[in-house]
Amino acid sequence: MCRQPIAPELDRYMPNHAMKLDKWEEEIFFSTVRLTVEDDQGEDSSIGTGFIIGVPITNDEGDDRGTIVLVSSRHVFEEAERPISLNFHQMNARQTGPELGMVVRLTEAFSEHFLPHPNSDIDLACVGAVGLRLRQDIFFRFTGPGVLADFTEDDLYPGKEVLFVGYPDGRFDWTHNLPIMRFGHIATVPTVDFLDEPAFLIDAPVFEGSSGSAVYTVIDDKYRLIGVITRALYKDDQTLFGAVEIDYQHYLDLGVVLKSTVVRELIEHMVAERFPGCRLDAPE
C-alpha cells in the first residue's frame, strides 16, 4: 500500500510543534478520539469513537479561515445523559509529540450543542473543536475534506480492503491511550445505497464502541475516507439455560457504513450554520 501523510493539503493548519510521524497508519491513531460518558461512580460507562477533520473556509472576498470539527455518530451525542469527555494525548515536555499514556480529558455538555446532519435519518453529527488549535498541552492530528471520496472513483468496488480505527466494545490500549485498528472488506456494491440509505456494508468485526469510526481504503494509491461506521448488524437468538430460555444477540461481523458523501454534507451544513457568508474551501 502507498503511504501518504494525512491530509497534506491542510499542512498549513498543523501546529508547528506537531510530531512528524512518517507512517500514515500511525497518524490515523492520533486523529481518532475516544468519547466517554461516566456513570454514578465516575467510571466510563460508555465509549464511542470520533475523528477530527480540518475545515478550510473562504468567502466571496477571498478571506481564508479554518476551523476544526469532531465527527461521530449522532446517537453518541443524543443518548448521552451526562457530559461527554473527549480523551486526547498530552503533548510531551519537548513539544514534539505525544506523551503516550498521559491523557488530557476535556469534558463538556456536548450533547447540548452538537450539530446533527440536516437529515434527521442520518446518524451523523459534529461538534466544533477549533479551540484545540490553541492548546499547547494536547497532541493530535486531523484529516481534511480533500480526503473524502465522492463515490465516482473507479477504484471502489465490492471486496476491496478497508481499515478503521476505534474502540470496539470499549477496548483499547489504556496504558498508552491508543485505539485499535481493524480490517475488513466492502460487502455490498458501494455505489448502490444499502436499503435506500446512503450507506454500504463492510464485512468486518464491528461492535458497540466502533460507532463513529472513519473507514478508509486505498484509491489510486492514496488513502481516502469512504465513510463512517454507524452500527453493527446482529441476529436475535435464543438459548436454553436449564429450563429457561435466554434471548441474546449474535453479531454477524457486518457493519453499516454511512458514505463519505454525507460527511461532506454535514461539513457544508456546519459551515453554512456557523459561518454565514462563507463556504467550504476544499479540493474537489
C-alpha positions as CSV (number, residue, x, y, z in Angstrom):
1,M,0.0,0.0,0.0
2,C,1.1,3.6,-0.7
3,R,2.0,5.5,2.4
4,Q,0.6,9.1,2.4
5,P,0.7,11.8,5.1
6,I,-2.7,12.5,6.4
7,A,-4.4,15.5,4.5
8,P,-1.3,17.1,3.1
9,E,-3.4,19.9,1.7
10,L,-4.0,21.1,5.2
11,D,-0.4,21.1,6.5
12,R,-0.6,24.9,6.9
13,Y,-3.2,24.4,9.7
14,M,-1.0,22.0,11.6
15,P,0.7,23.2,14.8
16,N,4.3,23.8,14.0
17,H,5.3,21.7,17.0
18,A,3.3,18.6,15.7
19,M,5.2,15.3,15.8
20,K,6.4,14.3,12.3
21,L,5.0,10.8,12.0
22,D,6.3,9.1,8.9
23,K,3.6,6.4,8.6
24,W,0.0,7.3,7.7
25,E,-1.1,4.2,9.5
26,E,0.3,5.7,12.7
27,E,-1.0,9.2,12.1
28,I,-4.6,8.0,12.0
29,F,-4.3,6.8,15.6
30,F,-3.9,10.5,16.6
31,S,-6.8,11.8,14.6
32,T,-9.1,9.3,16.4
33,V,-10.7,10.4,19.7
34,R,-12.2,8.3,22.5
35,L,-15.6,9.7,23.6
36,T,-16.7,8.6,27.1
37,V,-19.6,9.1,29.5
38,E,-19.2,8.5,33.2
39,D,-21.6,6.6,35.4
40,D,-22.6,7.5,39.0
41,Q,-19.3,6.1,40.3
42,G,-17.2,8.2,38.0
43,E,-16.3,5.2,35.8
44,D,-16.5,5.3,32.0
45,S,-19.9,3.6,31.3
46,S,-20.0,4.0,27.6
47,I,-17.4,4.6,24.9
48,G,-17.7,5.8,21.3
49,T,-15.4,6.9,18.6
50,G,-14.9,10.2,16.8
51,F,-12.4,11.7,14.4
52,I,-11.1,15.2,13.8
53,I,-11.4,16.9,10.5
54,G,-10.0,20.3,9.5
55,V,-12.3,22.6,7.5
56,P,-10.8,25.4,5.4
57,I,-13.3,28.2,4.8
58,T,-13.4,31.2,2.5
59,N,-15.9,33.9,1.4
60,D,-16.5,35.9,-1.7
61,E,-13.8,38.4,-0.7
62,G,-11.2,35.7,-0.7
63,D,-10.7,35.7,3.1
64,D,-9.4,32.4,4.2
65,R,-10.0,30.9,7.7
66,G,-10.2,27.5,9.1
67,T,-11.9,25.5,11.8
68,I,-11.7,22.0,13.3
69,V,-14.7,19.7,14.0
70,L,-15.0,16.3,15.6
71,V,-17.3,14.0,13.7
72,S,-19.1,11.0,15.3
73,S,-22.4,9.2,15.2
74,R,-25.4,11.3,16.0
75,H,-26.6,8.7,18.6
76,V,-23.4,9.0,20.6
77,F,-24.4,12.6,21.4
78,E,-28.1,12.1,21.6
79,E,-28.0,9.2,24.0
80,A,-25.6,10.8,26.4
81,E,-27.3,11.5,29.7
82,R,-24.2,13.0,31.2
83,P,-21.4,15.3,29.9
84,I,-19.3,13.7,27.2
85,S,-15.5,13.6,27.7
86,L,-13.0,13.8,24.8
87,N,-9.8,12.0,25.6
88,F,-6.6,13.3,24.0
89,H,-2.9,12.6,24.2
90,Q,-0.8,15.0,26.3
91,M,1.9,16.9,24.5
92,N,5.4,15.9,25.7
93,A,7.6,18.3,27.5
94,R,9.7,18.9,24.4
95,Q,6.6,19.9,22.5
96,T,7.5,17.4,19.8
97,G,4.9,14.7,20.1
98,P,2.5,12.8,22.4
99,E,3.4,11.6,25.9
100,L,1.9,8.2,25.5
101,G,-0.3,7.1,28.4
102,M,-0.8,10.7,29.7
103,V,-4.4,11.8,28.9
104,V,-5.9,15.2,28.7
105,R,-9.7,14.9,29.2
106,L,-12.0,17.6,28.0
107,T,-15.5,17.3,29.5
108,E,-18.5,19.4,28.3
109,A,-22.2,19.1,27.7
110,F,-21.6,18.3,24.0
111,S,-25.0,16.7,23.9
112,E,-26.5,20.2,24.3
113,H,-24.7,21.9,21.4
114,F,-23.7,19.3,18.8
115,L,-24.7,19.9,15.2
116,P,-26.5,17.0,13.6
117,H,-26.7,16.2,9.9
118,P,-29.7,18.2,8.4
119,N,-31.4,14.9,7.5
120,S,-32.6,13.5,10.8
121,D,-32.5,10.0,9.4
122,I,-28.7,10.1,9.0
123,D,-26.8,9.1,12.2
124,L,-24.0,11.7,11.9
125,A,-23.1,14.8,13.9
126,C,-20.2,17.0,14.7
127,V,-19.1,19.5,17.4
128,G,-16.8,22.5,17.0
129,A,-13.2,21.9,18.2
130,V,-11.3,24.9,16.9
131,G,-10.1,25.6,20.5
132,L,-7.8,22.5,20.2
133,R,-5.5,24.5,17.9
134,L,-4.9,26.9,20.8
135,R,-4.0,24.2,23.3
136,Q,-0.3,23.7,23.9
137,D,-0.9,20.7,26.1
138,I,-2.6,18.4,23.6
139,F,-1.2,16.5,20.7
140,F,-3.5,15.4,17.8
141,R,-3.7,15.0,14.1
142,F,-6.6,15.7,11.7
143,T,-7.8,14.8,8.3
144,G,-9.1,17.3,5.8
145,P,-12.2,17.3,3.5
146,G,-9.9,16.7,0.5
147,V,-9.5,13.1,1.7
148,L,-13.2,12.4,1.3
149,A,-14.2,10.0,-1.5
150,D,-17.1,11.2,-3.7
151,F,-18.1,7.7,-4.9
152,T,-17.3,8.4,-8.6
153,E,-14.0,6.7,-8.3
154,D,-13.4,3.6,-10.4
155,D,-11.1,2.1,-7.7
156,L,-14.0,1.5,-5.3
157,Y,-15.7,-1.9,-5.5
158,P,-17.1,-4.9,-3.6
159,G,-14.4,-6.9,-1.9
160,K,-11.9,-4.0,-1.6
161,E,-10.0,-4.0,1.7
162,V,-10.8,-1.3,4.3
163,L,-9.4,-0.3,7.6
164,F,-10.8,1.6,10.6
165,V,-9.6,2.7,14.0
166,G,-11.7,2.9,17.1
167,Y,-12.7,1.4,20.4
168,P,-14.6,-1.9,19.8
169,D,-16.5,-3.0,22.8
170,G,-14.8,-0.1,24.6
171,R,-11.4,-1.8,24.4
172,F,-8.2,0.0,23.7
173,D,-4.6,0.1,24.9
174,W,-5.3,2.0,28.1
175,T,-1.6,2.0,29.1
176,H,-0.8,4.2,26.1
177,N,-4.3,5.7,25.4
178,L,-4.2,4.2,21.9
179,P,-7.2,2.9,19.9
180,I,-7.3,-0.4,17.9
181,M,-7.1,-0.7,14.1
182,R,-9.2,-3.3,12.4
183,F,-9.6,-4.5,8.8
184,G,-12.4,-5.8,6.6
185,H,-13.8,-5.7,3.1
186,I,-16.6,-3.9,1.3
187,A,-19.5,-6.3,1.4
188,T,-22.0,-4.6,-0.9
189,V,-21.9,-2.6,-4.1
190,P,-20.7,0.7,-2.6
191,T,-22.2,2.9,-5.3
192,V,-25.6,1.4,-4.6
193,D,-27.3,2.7,-1.4
194,F,-27.9,-0.2,1.0
195,L,-31.6,-0.4,1.8
196,D,-32.0,3.1,0.2
197,E,-29.8,4.5,2.9
198,P,-26.6,6.5,1.8
199,A,-24.6,3.6,3.1
200,F,-22.9,0.3,2.3
201,L,-21.8,-2.7,4.3
202,I,-18.4,-3.9,5.3
203,D,-17.5,-7.5,6.2
204,A,-15.6,-6.7,9.4
205,P,-15.6,-7.2,13.2
206,V,-17.8,-4.2,14.2
207,F,-19.0,-3.9,17.7
208,E,-20.5,-1.3,20.0
209,G,-17.9,1.4,20.6
210,S,-17.0,1.4,16.9
211,S,-19.7,3.9,16.1
212,G,-18.2,7.0,14.7
213,S,-15.0,5.3,13.3
214,A,-13.9,6.6,10.0
215,V,-13.4,3.9,7.3
216,Y,-10.5,4.2,4.9
217,T,-9.4,2.4,1.7
218,V,-6.7,3.0,-0.9
219,I,-8.0,4.7,-4.0
220,D,-5.5,5.5,-6.8
221,D,-2.6,4.8,-4.4
222,K,-3.8,7.2,-1.7
223,Y,-5.8,6.5,1.4
224,R,-9.3,8.0,1.2
225,L,-12.0,8.3,3.8
226,I,-15.1,6.4,2.4
227,G,-17.5,6.5,5.3
228,V,-18.3,6.4,9.0
229,I,-19.4,3.3,10.9
230,T,-22.9,3.8,12.3
231,R,-23.9,0.4,13.6
232,A,-23.3,-3.3,13.6
233,L,-25.7,-5.9,12.3
234,Y,-26.7,-8.8,14.6
235,K,-29.0,-11.7,14.8
236,D,-31.5,-12.2,17.6
237,D,-31.1,-15.7,19.0
238,Q,-32.2,-17.9,22.0
239,T,-30.5,-20.5,24.1
240,L,-31.6,-22.7,26.9
241,F,-30.1,-22.3,30.4
242,G,-31.6,-25.3,32.2
243,A,-35.4,-24.9,31.6
244,V,-35.1,-21.1,31.0
245,E,-34.9,-19.6,27.5
246,I,-32.5,-16.7,27.3
247,D,-32.5,-14.2,24.5
248,Y,-29.3,-12.8,23.2
249,Q,-27.8,-11.1,20.1
250,H,-25.2,-12.7,17.9
251,Y,-23.0,-10.3,15.9
252,L,-22.8,-11.1,12.2
253,D,-19.4,-9.3,11.6
254,L,-21.2,-6.9,9.3
255,G,-21.1,-3.1,9.8
256,V,-23.2,-0.4,8.3
257,V,-21.1,2.5,7.0
258,L,-22.5,5.9,6.1
259,K,-20.9,7.2,2.9
260,S,-18.3,10.0,2.9
261,T,-20.7,12.0,0.7
262,V,-22.9,12.6,3.8
263,V,-19.9,13.5,5.8
264,R,-19.2,16.3,3.3
265,E,-22.9,17.3,3.5
266,L,-22.5,17.6,7.3
267,I,-19.4,19.8,6.9
268,E,-21.1,22.0,4.4
269,H,-24.1,22.3,6.7
270,M,-21.8,23.2,9.6
271,V,-20.1,26.0,7.5
272,A,-23.5,27.4,6.5
273,E,-24.8,27.4,10.1
274,R,-21.7,28.5,11.9
275,F,-20.1,30.8,9.3
276,P,-22.7,32.8,7.4
277,G,-21.5,34.1,4.1
278,C,-18.7,31.6,3.9
279,R,-18.3,28.3,2.1
280,L,-16.1,25.2,2.3
281,D,-12.8,25.8,0.5
282,A,-11.6,22.3,-0.2
283,P,-10.2,20.3,-3.2
284,E,-12.9,18.8,-5.3
